[in-house]
Amino acid sequence: MKISAVIIDDEKIAREVLRNYLTKYCPQVEILGEAENIKEAIPLIAEKRPQLVFLDVEMPFGNAFDVLEATSEFSYETIFITAFSEYSLQALNKSASYYILKPIDIQELILAVNKVVESVEKKESFNRNKILLENLKLQPEKQQLILPTLQGFDVVKTEDIVRLQADGNFTQVYLIDGTKKMVCRFLKHFDDLLEKPFVRVHRSHIVNTTFVKSYHKNGEILLQDGAEIEVSASYKDGFLGLFK
């Protein structure tokens, strides 16, 4: 399957490298055009209507999120090209967006492109770009999280998550309505991603402290859903520190 794409990056060399990599290693991608800044990017996307946009996060006259905002009427997948930024990566991961860190690793590029092609073929209805933009406007506890499951994706509000529990290569996410989701990610993924009021209390557990009902000196938390979770010694100070 061929998919159409455009490249948006302010560095000429970076565009050339990416174009050469795509030509050599991702023949399923047809490059329709390039832009070096936001002023060129917006009309390019409007004219070409690509299925995929390779988008540098930081550019002159704004950033990648400004491009998404200005082209929100168009539907396309995005692979973000970014230098390491904890803030950017948290936002991208919460929306299950595809991204590649600079300098570009060929295997990461191939993997990201293959995921996009798979999404296009499946005609997945999740608008990652929209969720990403909404999250950037909200406080962490109000943001949405895309959870990759065995069946596809689920979108949940972080404030509806009561706790998360490691389950081998998966994570069980327990929600306020009593349901749970089996997610295709290690617990560490969420430990890196979720901010307060979430806290790791055990190698197998992360809890939303909003739902803590009581703490017992024997090292157990009682949550509002009735779950009793052990607080291990190595995480005890971090947990109790949130209540001081």
Residue pairs with C-beta under 8 A, 6 or more apart in sequence:
1 28
1 117
1 120
1 121
2 28
2 29
2 30
3 28
3 29
3 30
3 51
3 52
3 116
3 117
3 120
4 30
4 32
4 48
4 49
4 50
4 51
4 52
5 22
5 29
5 30
5 31
5 32
5 50
5 51
5 52
5 53
5 54
6 31
6 32
6 33
6 34
6 35
6 41
6 44
6 45
6 48
6 50
6 52
6 53
6 54
7 15
7 18
7 19
7 31
7 33
7 34
7 35
7 54
8 34
8 35
8 36
8 40
8 41
8 44
8 53
8 54
8 55
8 56
8 59
8 64
8 67
9 15
9 18
9 34
9 36
9 54
9 55
9 56
9 59
9 81
10 36
10 37
10 56
10 59
10 60
11 56
12 36
14 56
14 81
14 102
15 34
15 36
17 104
18 54
18 81
18 104
18 109
19 31
19 34
21 104
21 106
21 109
22 29
22 31
22 109
22 113
23 31
25 106
25 109
25 110
26 109
26 110
26 113
28 113
28 117
29 52
29 113
32 48
32 50
33 44
33 47
33 48
34 44
35 41
35 44
36 59
37 59
37 60
37 61
38 59
38 60
38 61
38 62
38 63
38 66
38 67
38 70
39 61
41 55
41 67
42 67
42 70
42 71
45 53
45 67
45 71
45 74
45 76
46 71
46 74
49 74
49 76
50 76
51 76
51 77
51 120
52 76
52 77
52 78
52 79
52 113
52 116
52 120
53 67
53 76
53 77
53 78
53 79
54 78
54 79
54 81
55 64
55 67
55 68
55 78
55 79
55 80
55 81
56 64
56 80
56 81
56 82
57 63
57 64
57 80
57 81
57 82
57 83
57 85
57 88
58 64
58 82
58 83
64 78
64 80
65 132
65 133
65 136
68 78
68 129
68 132
68 133
69 133
72 129
72 130
72 133
75 127
76 129
77 98
77 116
77 119
77 120
77 128
78 97
78 98
78 128
78 129
79 98
79 99
79 100
79 112
79 113
79 116
80 88
80 92
80 97
80 98
80 99
80 100
81 99
81 100
81 102
81 104
82 88
82 89
82 92
82 99
82 100
82 101
82 102
83 101
83 102
84 101
89 99
90 193
90 195
91 132
91 135
91 136
92 99
92 132
93 189
93 192
93 193
94 131
94 132
94 135
94 143
94 144
94 145
94 146
94 158
94 193
95 128
95 129
95 131
95 132
95 135
95 144
95 146
96 126
96 128
96 146
96 148
96 153
97 128
97 129
97 132
98 112
98 115
98 116
99 112
100 108
100 109
100 112
101 108
124 152
124 153
126 146
126 153
126 155
128 146
131 144
131 146
131 155
134 143
134 144
135 143
135 144
140 158
140 194
140 195
140 196
141 158
141 159
141 196
141 197
141 210
142 157
142 158
142 159
143 157
143 158
144 155
144 156
144 157
144 158
145 155
145 156
145 157
145 158
145 161
145 193
146 153
146 154
146 155
147 153
147 154
147 155
147 156
147 173
147 181
147 183
147 185
148 183
148 184
148 185
149 181
149 182
149 183
149 184
150 182
150 184
154 181
156 173
156 175
156 181
158 194
158 198
159 208
159 210
160 175
160 176
160 177
161 173
161 174
161 175
161 176
161 198
161 208
162 174
162 175
162 176
162 207
162 208
162 211
162 223
162 224
162 225
162 227
163 174
163 205
163 206
163 207
163 208
163 211
163 223
163 225
163 227
163 229
164 171
164 172
164 173
164 174
164 187
164 190
164 205
164 206
164 207
165 171
165 172
165 174
165 187
165 204
165 205
166 172
166 186
166 187
166 203
166 204
166 205
167 182
169 184
169 186
170 182
170 183
170 184
170 185
171 182
171 183
171 185
171 186
171 187
171 189
171 190
172 180
172 181
172 182
172 183
173 180
173 181
173 182
173 183
174 180
174 225
174 227
175 181
176 211
176 225
178 225
187 204
187 206
190 198
190 206
191 200
191 206
194 206
196 209
196 242
197 208
197 209
197 210
197 242
198 206
198 207
198 208
198 209
199 206
199 207
199 209
199 235
199 238
199 239
199 242
200 206
200 235
200 238
201 207
201 221
201 229
201 230
201 231
201 232
201 235
201 239
202 229
202 230
202 231
202 232
202 235
203 232
205 229
205 230
207 221
207 223
207 229
209 239
209 242
209 243
211 223
211 224
211 225
212 221
212 222
212 223
212 224
213 222
213 223
213 224
214 221
214 222
215 221
215 222
215 231
215 239
215 240
215 243
216 222
219 230
219 231
219 232
219 233
219 236
220 228
220 229
220 230
220 231
221 228
221 229
221 230
221 231
221 239
222 228
223 229
231 239
